[in-house]
Amino acid sequence: MKVKRRNSKLKKQRVSGFLKRTRTKSGRKILNARRRKGKKQLAAIKSR
């Protein structure tokens, strides 16, 4: 039987979390674009 993919919140946060987005220039661009669109959730996972 094939092993299913195990989701890791921590890994996802490190790649596409809010704090990661704020640290890079391109990340801030993404956040601003999402703010302009009026998205309620700006990043994939909320950081604590």
N, C-alpha and C positions, 0 to 999 in steps of 0.2 A: 504494500500500500504506500502511496505517495505521502510524504510529509507535507502538511499544510504550512502556509506562511504564518509565522507568529508575529503579530503586531506588537510594536514596542512604542509606547507613548514617548519615552525619553529620546529615542532615536529620531522620531518624527519631529519633536520639539527642536532638537539640535539642527535639523535640516531646514525646517520651514516654520519654526515658531516665531512669535511676535518679537522677542528679543533679538533673534538672529536677523530678522528683517530690519530692525532699527539700526543695527550696527553697520550695514553696508549701504552705499549710495544707491545701488540698484534696488535694494530691499526697501529703502525709504520711498523710492519711486513707486513700487508696487503698493505700499500702504496708502500713499496719497491717491493713487488711481482707484483703489477700493473705497477710500473715503469719498471721492468725487461721485462714485457710482451709488453711494449711500448704503454700502454693505454694513450689516449689523456686526458680523464677525470679520475682523480684518486679517487674522492669520489662522492657519490650520488648527493649531491648538493654543489655547490661552496659557500663558506662562504664569506661574505663581508669584 
